[in-house]
Amino acid sequence: MTFKVWSILLLSSYLSACNAPGSEHYQTRIDPVTAEKVKRIIRSDVIPYKGESHGKIIKRVSTSFLGTPYQENTLIGGIGTPEILVANFNGVDCFTLIDYIEAITHSHDQKSFLRNLARTRYTAGKVDYLSRRHFFSDWFATSPRNARDITPDISPEYAIADKQLNRKPEGGEYIPGLGIHPRKINYIPGKAINQQVLNRLNDGDYVGVYSPVEGLDVSHVGIVVRHDGQVWFRNASSLAANKKVVDSPFMEYMQSKPGIVVLRAE
C-alpha cells in the first residue's frame, strides 16, 4: 500500500462519522501512531491469549502503556461542544488509560476497538459529553456495565459512604447539567489494607483511590498487577517525579490514602 493511500485511510479514520444501529451520529478521532499501536497490541497481546483470564489480558495489555506520558484534557467535547470519540495513546490520564485498556482487551481490530471504546467510556455507548462515565463507580452503576464492584469481597472491614456525586461542597455541580447522583460507595479504609487484602486482589483488578469529598467517589484510578513477587499499582501518574504510566508498590502507595474501591472486569 502506498503512503498516499495509507494516509487517506488514516484521515478517514481520524475524522470518521459513525452511524452504528441505535447510536447517535458522532465523529471519531484516532491518530496514525495510535492506530498502529492498536493494531500491534491486539495482534501481540490480545488475540494469541484469548484462553487466558480477562485479568491476565488486562495485565498484558497494560504493560504496553508503561512509560506513556501523562497528559490531561485529551478528550474533545463539553457543554455546547460536540463530543468526539477520541483514541490517543500518545498521552493518557488515569481514566483514559483504563478506558483504552478495557476496550482493547475485547477487540480484534481497529473498528471493534473504537466500538468497544464507545461502550466503555459512555453510558449506553452514547458518545455525548453528559453520557461520559465521569465517575469510576459509573463503571458498575450504569449500563452496559464495565466491571462489578468486588470491594466487599476483598475485605470484611469495608465501609459504605452515601455520596451525592457531582455536588460541589460549596454548592453547584462539578459538571453542569449532569445532575446530582445519589450513590452508595463501598471502600476499604487505608488503615485496613493489609496482606489479606493483597492476597485477594487479582491481576487486572481496577482500583480507585477513595475520595472523602461528598461529590466525588475516587480521586485516582489504576490497575493491580503482580510481578517480581510483589503487588503493584499500575497508573498514569501526575506526580512531578513520574509524569507517565508507572508501577507503584501497592501497599506503600495506598496505606496513606483514605481507602480503595475495587472493581473486576470479566
N, C-alpha and C positions, 0 to 999 in steps of 0.2 A: 504494500500500500504506500503511495507517495505521501510525502509530508503534507502537501496541499490537501489531499483527500482526508488525511487523518485530522488536520486542523479543522476542516469543515465539519467533520463528525463531532469533534470535541466542542466546537462552537454551538452546534445543535444541542448537545448535551448540556452545555453551560447555561444556555438560556432556552430551555425547552418548556413547552406548555403541556401540562399533564392533565388528562381528562379521563381518569380511571372511572369505571362504573360506580355511581353512588358517591363520588367525591366532587369537591369544588374544583374549579379551574384554577391552577396555580403554576408558578414558574419554578424551575429547578436550576440551581447553580452549582456546578462542580468543575473545578479547575483541572488542567491536564495532569499535574503532579498527583492530585488526589485520585483521579480516575485510574491512573497507573497503579497506585498503592492499593486501591480497592481490588483491582484485578489480581495483583500479586498475593495479597493476604488471603483472598478466597481460594486461590489456586494452591497455596502452600500450607495454609493454616486452618482451613475450614473443610473443604471437600475431602481431603485424604483422611479426616478424623471424624467422620460422621457417626462412627460407632462409639465414640467417647461420650462421657457425660457432658452436659451443657456447660457445667462449671469449668471443666478442663479445657473446653474450647475457648471459653471466655479468657482463661488464663493465657492460653497460647496466642490468641489474637491480640490481647492487651500488651503482650511482650513487644509486638511490632511498634507500639506507640511510645516505648521508653525513650526518653530524650527529646520527644516532641516539644517545641517551645510552648510555654504558657501564653495564651492570648485571650483576652476578653472581647466581648462585643463582635463576634464573627457572624452572628445571625442577622438577618435582614427582615425588618417588619416592626410594626408598632401601631399605636393608635393613630389612624389616618394614613398609615404607610402599608401598602400591600405586603403580605408575608411571602417570602421566597423560601423554598426548601433548599437550605444551604448544606453542602458537604464540603468541608475544608479541613484536611488533615495537616495543613502546614502550621497551624497553631490551634490549641484547644484550651478550654477551661474545664473545670471539674465535671460540669454537667454535659457539655458537648462530647467529652471523652467517653462517658458511659453510653450516651446515645449512639455514637458510632460503633462502639464495641458490641453492644447488644444487637444492633441492626445487622452488622456484618456477619455475626455468628449464624444467622438464619438465612444467609444469602448464597446464591450460586452464580450470580453475575452482577454487573453494574445496575441493570434495570431492577432486579429483585432487591438489591441493596437500597436503592432510592425509595422503592415502595415500602420496604421494611423500616427505613429511617422515618418516613412519614408516620407510620403506625407507632413507632417507638416514641417519637418526640411530641406527637399531638394526640389529644383525646379523640377517639373515633377516626384517627387518621386524617382529620380535617386540618389542612395546612392554613392556619389562621392564628394571628398573634394571641387572641384570647383563648384559643384552644391548645396552646403550648402547655406541656406539663411543667409549669413553673415551679412546682414543689416536688421534692423527692417522693413524698407519700402519694402523689398522683400516679406513681408507677404501679401501685396496688389498688388505689381507690377509684381510678377511672378506667374506662374500657376503650380498647382492649387492654387487659392487664399485662404489664411487662414482667412482673415478678410478684411473689407473695411475701407478706410480712411474716418473718420467722423469728422476730425478736423474742417473743415469749418462750420459744423452744430453745433458745440459746442460753438463757439464764432465768432461774426462778426468782431472781432479785430484780426483774424488770419492773419499771414504773409506768404509769399511764398519765399522760398530760392531756387535758382538754384544751384544744387550741382553737383560735379564731383566725385561720390562715388568711393572710393578705391584709390584716388590720394593723395599721401602724400604731405603736404605743401612744403617740400623741393625737391619734385620730386620723381618719382618711385611709386610703388604700395604697399599698406599695405599687400595685399595678392597677391604675384607674380603669374602671369598667369591668374588672374581673369579678367583683363582688367579694363578700366575706364567706369563707367556707369552714363551718364548724367541723372539727375532726379530732378523733382520739388518736394520739400518737404514743405507741409503745416505745420505750427506750430503756437501755441498760445504763445505769449511772456509771460514770467513770471509775468511781471507787469500787464498783462491783466487777470490773473487768479483771479476771484472773485466769489462771491456767485452764480451769474448767471451761471458761468461755472460749478461749483459744482453741481448745480441743474440739469444740462443736462447730467451729467455723469451717466452711469448705472453700476450696479454690473456686474463685469466680463469684463468691457472695458479694453483693453490693452493700456498702456500708456508708451511712450518713452520720456526720458528727452532729449530735442533737443540739438544737438551739433553745435556750430558755426564753427567748423573746416570744411574746404571745403570738404574733402574726407570722412566725416562721416555724418550719419543722426542723430543718437542718441548716448548717452553715457551710458544709463542705461534704463532698462525696468521693468515694474511691472504691477500690476492689481488693478483696482478700486474695493473696497469693502465698503459696508456700514454696520456699526453696532454701537451700543451704541450712536445713534443719530449723528454720525459723518461720514465723508468720509475719507477713509484710502487708502494708497498706499502700497499694499502687494508686497514685493520684497525680492529677495535674496541679502542681504546687505553685502558688503565687508568691511564696517566700523569696525574698531577695537573693538568698543563697542558692536557690534552685531555679525558679522560673522555667520549669519544664516538667515533664512527666517523670516521676521518680518512685522508687520503692523506699518507704519509711518503715522502721521497725514498729510493728503494730502496737505492742504493749506500751512501749516508750511514748509513742505518739498519742495514744488515746487516754492514758491514765490521768493526764492533766486536763482532759476535756470534760464537758458536762455529761457526756454519755454518747451512746451509739444506737442507731436504728439499723437493723439488718434485714435485707431483702434477698430472696433467692429466686433466680430465673430458671425455668425448666423447659 
